[in-house]
Structure formats: C-alpha cells, structure tokens
Amino acid sequence: MAVESTLDVQLIASSKFTMPTGVAWEVDEGATDAEAIVELAGRACYETWDKPNPHTRANDAYLRHIIDVGHDALLEHATATMYIRGLSRAAGNELLRHRHFSFSQLSQRYVHAGGGEVVVPDAIAGDDELRRLFLNAVDEARFVHDELLAALEDNLASEPNALLRAKKARQAARAVLPNATETRFVVTGNFRAWRSFIAARASEHADTEIRGLAIACLELLREESPVLFSDFLISELADGTRMATSPYVS
C-alpha cells in the first residue's frame, strides 16, 4: 500500500573558514564562515585589506555591495550540502537540470522500491476523491512492478552473480513505477548556484513541489549565511503556497 512521503531538507555540510597567515586583515565578529570566505575572496582581488572605503568596511556592507554590483563569482567560494528526502522523481528530474550542483541520488537499481513511498501532488492532496484515485493508481503500478520484478528474477536465474541479477531485474521493473515515487538526494553547490536555483525555482511560476524545495533550502541558507541570502523575500500566494523573490536576481 502506498505511503505518503513529505519533504525533509537538512543542511549537512557547509564551508569552513580558516584565517590565512600573512594577511593584514581581520574579519568582523559575527560574520559566518561563508561570509568571511566571500569577503576575503573579494578583498584578495584588489588587496584592500585595510578596508579603505568606509561604506564597505563592515562585512555585511561589503557583501551587500558585491551582490548589488553583480560580482557573483565571489559567491562560488562558499558551499553548502543538503540532504533531501520526500521529493518525487518528477521534481527530482527538474532539480537535476541545475548542472552547477553536484548530485548523489537514491538508486532504483540497487535499492528495492519496497516501501511504496510516494509524493502526492498538491492539486490532488486537497481533494479526497482525487487522492483516492491517485493512491489506487499508485498501488496498481506497485503491484505490476512487484510482479514484473519476480518474473524478471526468475528469467535471470542463470546469472550466477546475485547482485548483478537483482540489479538487472530492478533496472527493468522500475520502468513502470510512477513519477510520484519518492527519491532522495545529496546536493552540493556553491552559493552562486544556490542563489540561481532559488531565483528560478522559488518563483511563483515554478511547480509547487520544486518551489517548496527551493523555499526550504532558502530558509536553511538564510540561517547559515544571513547576509548572502537575506535579499530574498518570502511571501504567501493566494493558494496558501509560498514564493521568494529578490531584486538582485531575475
């Protein structure tokens, strides 16, 4: 029987800053590791270690200036890694289009899809009859998958390598699994890539599921580096879902 899965996003790794020796510069107290890295990278371009401009002397002012003038390349020095669960294969395919990220995805060839976890689309979840039809269809697809898998394993019985036999069977049987099947990712990206992803996928024009993912990532990144993501404003739409926009991205 299908099990409904909900989105879960966790920040599991981020950049760590170590103050270099031989540099006559001090990072502001309160700046995060990522914010220190980006400021150092910018000042290294011009060796403005003495912070000659009073308007950009503070870390937060310097970083806001970087974003304002579009010097986004500096943001590539800071990175964050997310562990994502409760995402549909359909939304996962959209996520994979952001090729500046690095991905590791749950394998349907090596991991048996026995749990029946699925993500119910928002347009269906709020209607009892649509939800019933959806879950019935998922259960039927799961039944066919399990029947196919058993038959394929029988057909491949001559393969002496048990791991290879199971892999081949799952690889073929997974073709009938629905797009709603849950998938999981580890995603690593630099802050420029994360900002680009959020700008594209937190937009009101994005599909609600990938938009929910983008908002969840934004909230974690704002905790990790407030200055570099505080320009994104989160607001609620008429349908109760949320979106985010920034005046610095299009």
Order of alpha helices (4+ residues) and beta strands (2+ residues): beta-beta-alpha-alpha-beta-alpha-beta-beta-alpha-alpha-alpha-beta-alpha-alpha-alpha-beta-beta
